[in-house]
């Protein structure tokens, strides 16, 4: 029987907000615990998800990055020596999410001798504004490879961006995010005259919401049998609300604010089409959740979606990034064709079953044991 591990997970993303890393840590830690491992989570203050064994050790500082996203730096709450604290706890393994983010992650990397693995969540397209950093990533290979035993990537595009940090002797693997079983199609969706569109995600420039709203503005001049619900919050929300007000789009667009965790299910189930105008996406948990609920997706064909939707039955619904005219055409095509929506829905539900958190946790567990193989603790 395999040894049950004592694991410390560190992350820097603001746990008072919704986000892919926050969801990843919440679901992975829960399923690792179900497998019998003892998991402690260390992160910033003000968590809103019910994380297990959560230890708020830092303050989160939000800073902009060039591609329209926002990153979180972390600063310790007090002067405690984290290396000493971790040694006292006698962890078998430390798992750091997004190890390139300062400052807590760097301190752990330098001060703790406990075996460490990293998960990388961030990716970007070849034509992204932040591709200028690509040649510089390999400069940190020695530092990373000295401090880590291996790394996990949440998608192929993420692996492509960060694999130059790895020397040949390091373990590396792609382990996809999952989707919880509660995300299912509605059994009693009623037929209606209004087509419900849904956007769900952080309201930051990288999510491309402004392009969707401008598309809705164009479609509203041609028809009025639709409505877009925007679920989320972010630093450009007020700017987008002002655009909606200026163009008199209140009839067509509603902002709900941020909805956390499983409460999102009813929004997916109530919708007919999921809108994902994302730019520089690394994976797209929301797209998986939408698919599990039987929602066809219209959006921009970023590199992550080319991976998730490799066999999408209607690939023309995923259009050139930032192209409003093509996004409008794709939306109108799907809005006009109920049979197409049903066909895609069937495909989406079947495809989404490939991704689940139990499978992701077991693969992560296997990865841990590969890292620790040969040590006396195994």
N, C-alpha and C positions, 0 to 999 in steps of 0.2 A: 504493500500500500504506500502511495506517495505521501511524503511529509506535508503537513499543512503549514503553509508559510505565514510569516508575520511580515506584512507589507506596509510601507509608508508611501502614499501617493501625494505628490505636490502639484498644485496648479496655480496659475497666476490670474486667470480670467475672473472678472468681477462676478462673484456668485449671487449678487443681488439682481442680476440681469439674466435674461435668457440668452443662450448661445450654444453652439455645437460642442465646445470643450466642456462646458458645465454639464450638459446632458451626458456627454461621454463619461465623465468622471462619476456622475451619479449612477448611471446604469452599470458601468463596468464594475465599480466597487460593490454594488449590491449583488451582482451575480458571482463575483469572486467570493463574497461572503457566503452565498448559498453553497458554493463548492467546498466550504469549510475553512477558508483562509481568514486570518485575522487582519483586517484592513483598517488603517488609520488614514484620515485625509487631512492634509494641511493646506490652507489657502487663506485668502483675504477675508475680512470681516463681512458681516451682514448677509449671510447666506439665506436664501429663501427656499431652496429645495431641501427636503429632509435627508441630507447626507448622513451616512452612518459614521459614528466616531469622528466627528468633525472638530478640528482644532484651528480656530482663527488666529493666525500668527503674524498677519501683515495687513498693511493698508494698500489699497489698489489705486494707482494713479493712471488716469486715461490720457493717452497721447495719440495724435493723428499720425498716420503713415501715408505715403504718397499715393497709394492706389485707392484712396477713399475709405479705408477701413480705420479702425481705432484699436490700438494695442494697450495692454495693461502692464505697467511696471509695478513691482511690489517692494515695499519697504517694511522692515520688521517693526512690530509694535513695541518691542523692548530690546534690551541689550543681551538677551540670552544667546549663548553659544549653541547654534543649531547642531553642529557636529557632535558636541558633547551630549546634547539631549537625545539625538538619534542613537548614539552608542549605548546610552543607558537603557533605551527601550529594547535593545537587542533585536533589531529588525533583520530579517534574512535578506531583504531586498528593498531598494528605493526606486520608485517609479516616478519620473519627472515628466510632466506634460509640458511640451514646448520649451526645451532646455535653453534655447537661445534668448529667452526673455529675462532681463535683469529684474531684481537684483538677488532675490532669495534663491533662485535656481543656481546662480553662479556661486553663492556662498556654500550651498550644499555640495555642489560639484567639487569645490576646492577643499572643503574641510572634512568631508566624510569619506571613510575608506570602505564603507558598506557597498556591496555590488549595486550598480545603478544601471537602469535601462531608461530609455527615453521614448516618448511618443510624439511624433510630429503631426500637426494638424493643418498647417498652413501651406497652400500652394498657389501658384499663379500661372496665367497663360504665357505663352512665348512672347506675345506682343504687349505684355503688361508693362506699365511704367516702372515697376520695381524689378524688372528683369536685369537692370544694370548691376544688381548685386550678385548675379549668378557666378561670375568668374571669381568672386572673392570668397565664396563659401568654402572652397577647398583649402584656403589659408588657415582655417581653424581645425583642420583634420587632426593634427597632432594633439591639440588640446582636448578635443572631443574623445578621440580614441584612447587617450590616457585615462580619462575619467569615467567612461561608460563601457559596459560589456556588450551592449547591443541596442538596437532601435527598432521601433514599430512605426509604420506609415499607414495612414487611414485610407490612402488611395494611391494609384499609380502616379498621378501628377505630383503628389506630395513626395513620393519616393524619388521621382525625377529631380525635384528641386533640392533635396537634402542628402542624397546618397553620396555626394562627394565629400561629406564629413567622415565617411567610414573607411577605415583601413580594411584590408582583406580578411583579417582575423576576427572582425566583429560580426556578430549575428545581426541579421536584418530581415524583416518580414513585413508584408502588407497584411494587415488585419482590418477588415472593414467594420465600420460602425453597424449597429443593429437598429431594429425597430421593435418596440414592445408589442405584445399580442393584443393589447387593448385597442390598437389602431386597426379598425376593421370597417368595411363598408356598412352603411346604414341599411337595416332590414326594412325600414318603413319610410323611405324617402318618397315624398309625394310629388306628383307631376305638377309643375307650375309654369306660369307664363314668363316669369322673370328668370334669366340665366344668372346664376350666382357664381361670381369669380372670387378667388381668394388669393391674397398675398399674405404670407406668414414668415416673419424673419426680423432681424435687427434692421432698424431704419438708419442705415449708414449708406454712403455713396456707393460702396462696393456691391451692395445688393440691387442697385439699378432701379430702384422704385420710381425715380423721377421719369425714367423712360416709359415705364408702364403707365404712370399717370398722364403723361403727354399722349400716349396711345389712346387711353380712355377718352381724353379730350377730343381726339379726332373721331373716334367711334361714336361718341355722343351726338355728333352732328348728323349722323346717318340713321341712328336707331335709339330707342329708349327702353328696350326690353331686357336690360341687364343691370347688374349692380356689383360693385367691387367692395369687398370687405378687406381692410388692411389691419392685420393683427401684429402688433409689435411696438417697439419704442426705440428711440435713439436720438442722437444729437442733431439730426437734420429734420426731425418730425415737424417742428413748427414751420420751417421753411416750406415743406411740402403741403402742410395745411394751408398756408398762405396762398400757395399756387392754386389749390382746390377752390378756395374762397374767391380768388381773383377771377377765375374762369367759370365760376358758378356751377361747380360740379358736385355740390352737396347731394343732389338727387341720386347721383351715380356712385358716390364714394363715401364710405364710412370708416373712420379710424376707431378701433376699439381700445387701443392701448395694449400693454403687454399681457399675454396670457401664458402661464407657466405650466409645464408638466402635462399630465394627462387631461387637463381641462381643454387642451387644444383639440381633442378628438372631435368634439361636436362641431367645431368650425370646419374641419375637413369633411365631416359627414354631411354637412348642410350645403356644401359647395358642389358645383358642377365641373369647374375647371380650376386647376391650380396654376398660378402665374409665377414664374421664376426667372425674372430678368437679371439674374445674378452675373456679376463680373468677377473674374479671378477666383472662382469657387474651388475649394479643395476637395469637397465631398458632397455635402448637401443632405443633412439628416432630414430636413423638412420635406424634401422631395421624396425621400423614402417613406416618410409618414403619410404623405399625400397619396402615394402609390398604393400603400397598404390599405388605405381607405377607398381605393377605387377611383382616384381622381386622375384624369389625364392632365399632363403638364404642357404648357406653352411657355417658352422662354428663350434665353440666349444660349447658343450652342458652345458653351465654354468647355475646356478640356476635361473637367470633372464629369460633365454631363455626357460627353462622348463615351466615357467609361461606364457610367451608370445606365445610360440609355443606348448601349451599343446595338441592341436589337429592337429598338423602339419601332413599332409598326408604322408610324407616320413621322419619319425623321424631319420632314419639312416644317413641322411645328416648332422645331428648335432652330432659331434663325441667327443670322449674323449679329454679333454683339453691338448694342447701342443703335441698331437700325430700327427706327420707329415704324417706318412704312412696312417693313417685312413682319414686324411683330404685330402690327394691326391686321395684316393679311392673314397671318396664322391664327390669330384670335377669332376673326370673323369666320374663317373656314371651319373652325371647331364649334363655334357658337351656332352655325347654321346646319351642322350635321350631327344629329342625335345618334345615328347609327355608328358613326366614327367614334363618338364619345364612349359608347357602350363597348365597342371593340377594344379600344385602348384601355378602358377600365378593367376588362377581363385580363388583358396582358399585364397590367400594372400589379394587380393583386397577386397573380402567379409569380411574377418576377420579384416582388418584395419579400416573398417567403425565403429567398436566398440569404436574407440579412436578418439576423436575430441576435440579441444580446447574450443569450446562453451560449451560442456558437462562438461569438466573439470572446467571451470570458474563457471558454475552454481552450481556444487557440492562444489566448494570452497566457493562461496557466502553462500550457505546453512550452511557450516561449520562455517563461521564467525558469522552468526546469532545464531547458537547454543551456541557459545562461549559468545556472548553478551546478550543472553536471560536474561531478568530480570533487565537489566540496563535501566536507564531512557532514554538512547539514542535510544532505539528501540521503 
